[in-house]
Amino acid sequence: MSLEGRFDDGVVRVGSDARQRYHDSRGYGYPLEGNEIALAPVEAAHLLYRGDLEAVVDAASGERLGFREFIAREPGEDFGVRFLVYADLRSRGFYLSPAAEPWVPNPPSGEADFAVFPRGKGPRDGEIAYALRIIGERTDIPAAELREGVLAVVDEESEITYFEIGQRDPTGTSGADITLPENCEADLLADRVVVWEPPLSLYEQTFYGQPLEGREYDEPTLQCSLLEATYLAERGALALEASTVRERGREVEGERFDRRLTVYTELRERGVVPKTGYKFGADFRTYADVESVENLGHSELLVRVHPAAYVFEPRDLALDVRLAHGVRKTMVFALVESNGSDGDAGIEWWSLERLTP
């Protein structure tokens, strides 16, 4: 026998043996007195959709609502996209609840819509697989709202893409035992620097610049980017004023230069070699453990640099993550709080990867 619910004050109350039938066995809702439970609208809609709930009666109007009538009223903000994701994860064998009390005793913080439990677990088992946020493809995401968990994006044709979001801590061993040279002769050109007669180790072991001679060289003449040259000049490795090179970078690139220099510097200090990510549509590609250029492996990360106040468009996220996945790398976003090159205090690192639940 199917049961009916009563929609009142934002929840759907169901009596009779609802607790055993829906909550205890399948993780829907939260218990009230006796065997009564309260369902979130999305949970009630799913039970209506499956035919497990006969109808929902609107307490205000007395109207008896089936699935079609219930979802047409769209109870709650973004109800449509939330229902699609809820139904999809249920079909994949997951239990999930609204990320709020009293559905979940210790709900995840931030902008999460649902707490998703490990397969075989429910809301009272005290374990959450991940916090889930759901948006439509036209909903932008401020960088300040990024949290560890999963982002589900529903596109205009109701296809769902899941992204796993995590904090990243890029580290490596590159250049750990190498001492930089001092006062190498160098010339500042329009948008790069040429380093004359540098020690071989500057390129072959620490991977600065590119040889002017290409692959055929004995003692390479190095072409360095303005980022590389500023970093080296600040450490006395080049016979150039660091402030002059930095100012040229600002002239060429505008306010982006200081943000990118902040990230470049921090990566180098962490033992990671950043090289241009232009071919991949990113700011940098990175190498964590460079021993020699001759035995260079594949880069591991693609890094995009943004200001901390940046707002992401879901379509751009999809493009970035798809590209990184296609070239066997992980997309990382470096969010810079200020435009100064003063260490890692102003940088947050976030990684995004495609997820199949």
Long-range contacts (C-beta under 8 A, 24 or more apart in sequence): 2-51, 2-52, 2-53, 2-54, 3-53, 3-54, 4-53, 4-54, 4-55, 4-56, 4-57, 4-64, 5-39, 5-44, 5-53, 5-55, 5-56, 5-57, 6-56, 6-57, 6-59, 7-41, 7-44, 7-56, 7-57, 7-58, 7-59, 7-65, 7-75, 8-59, 8-60, 9-59, 10-41, 10-75, 10-76, 11-38, 11-39, 11-40, 11-41, 12-38, 12-39, 12-40, 12-41, 12-43, 12-44, 12-56, 13-37, 13-38, 13-39, 14-39, 14-44, 14-53, 21-52, 22-47, 22-52, 26-95, 27-95, 27-96, 27-97, 27-117, 27-122, 27-123, 29-103, 30-97, 30-102, 30-103, 30-123, 40-97, 40-98, 40-103, 41-70, 41-75, 41-76, 41-79, 42-76, 42-79, 42-82, 42-83, 42-86, 42-98, 43-86, 43-97, 44-70, 45-70, 45-71, 45-79, 45-83, 46-83, 46-86, 46-87, 46-90, 49-87, 78-134, 78-135, 78-136, 81-134, 81-135, 81-136, 81-154, 82-113, 82-114, 82-134, 84-154, 84-158, 84-160, 85-114, 85-132, 85-134, 85-152, 85-154, 85-160, 86-114, 88-160, 89-114, 89-116, 89-132, 89-357, 92-357, 93-119, 94-119, 94-129, 94-357, 95-121, 95-122, 95-123, 96-132, 97-123, 99-131, 99-132, 104-128, 108-147, 108-149, 109-147, 110-145, 110-147, 110-149, 111-145, 111-147, 112-147, 112-149, 116-150, 116-357, 130-164, 135-314, 136-314, 137-314, 137-315, 138-314, 139-314, 140-311, 140-312, 140-313, 140-314, 141-311, 141-312, 141-314, 141-317, 142-309, 142-310, 142-311, 142-312, 143-306, 143-307, 143-308, 143-309, 143-310, 143-311, 143-312, 143-333, 143-335, 143-348, 144-308, 144-309, 146-348, 146-350, 150-355, 150-357, 151-317, 151-352, 153-314, 153-317, 153-318, 161-318, 161-354, 162-354, 162-355, 162-356, 162-357, 163-317, 163-321, 163-352, 163-353, 163-354, 163-355, 164-352, 164-353, 164-354, 164-355, 165-350, 165-351, 165-352, 166-350, 166-351, 166-353, 167-348, 167-349, 167-350, 167-351, 168-301, 168-330, 168-332, 168-349, 168-350, 168-351, 169-349, 170-267, 170-270, 170-272, 170-286, 170-288, 170-301, 170-332, 170-349, 171-270, 171-271, 171-272, 171-288, 172-270, 172-271, 172-272, 172-273, 172-286, 172-287, 172-288, 172-289, 172-290, 173-271, 173-288, 173-289, 174-206, 174-207, 174-271, 174-272, 174-273, 174-287, 174-288, 174-289, 174-290, 175-205, 175-206, 175-268, 175-271, 175-273, 175-290, 176-271, 178-205, 178-206, 180-206, 180-232, 180-235, 180-236, 180-237, 181-237, 182-236, 182-237, 183-236, 183-237, 183-238, 183-239, 184-232, 184-237, 184-238, 184-239, 185-239, 186-224, 186-229, 186-233, 186-238, 186-239, 186-240, 188-229, 188-240, 188-244, 188-245, 188-248, 190-252, 191-226, 191-248, 191-252, 192-223, 192-224, 192-225, 192-226, 192-229, 193-223, 193-224, 193-225, 193-226, 193-228, 193-229, 193-238, 193-240, 193-245, 194-221, 194-222, 194-223, 194-224, 195-221, 195-222, 195-223, 195-224, 195-229, 195-232, 195-238, 196-221, 197-221, 198-222, 202-237, 203-293, 204-292, 204-293, 204-294, 205-290, 205-291, 205-292, 205-293, 206-273, 206-290, 207-273, 207-275, 207-287, 207-290, 207-293, 207-296, 208-232, 225-276, 226-252, 226-253, 226-257, 227-257, 227-260, 227-261, 227-264, 228-264, 230-261, 231-261, 231-264, 231-265, 231-268, 255-339, 256-305, 258-339, 258-340, 258-341, 259-305, 259-306, 259-307, 259-336, 259-339, 260-305, 261-341, 262-336, 262-338, 262-339, 262-340, 262-341, 262-342, 262-346, 262-347, 263-303, 263-305, 263-334, 263-336, 263-347, 265-341, 265-343, 266-343, 266-344, 266-347, 267-303, 269-343, 269-344, 270-344, 274-303, 275-299, 277-302, 277-303, 280-323, 280-324, 280-327, 280-329, 281-319, 281-320, 281-323, 282-320, 282-324, 282-331, 283-334, 285-329, 298-328, 298-329, 299-329, 300-329, 300-330, 301-329, 301-330, 301-331, 301-332, 301-351, 302-327, 302-329, 302-330, 302-331, 302-332, 303-332, 303-333, 303-334, 304-331, 304-332, 304-333, 304-334, 305-333, 305-334, 305-336, 306-333, 306-334, 306-335, 306-336, 307-335, 307-336, 308-335, 308-336, 308-337, 308-346, 308-348, 310-335, 317-352, 320-352, 321-352, 321-353, 321-354, 322-354, 324-353, 325-353, 325-354
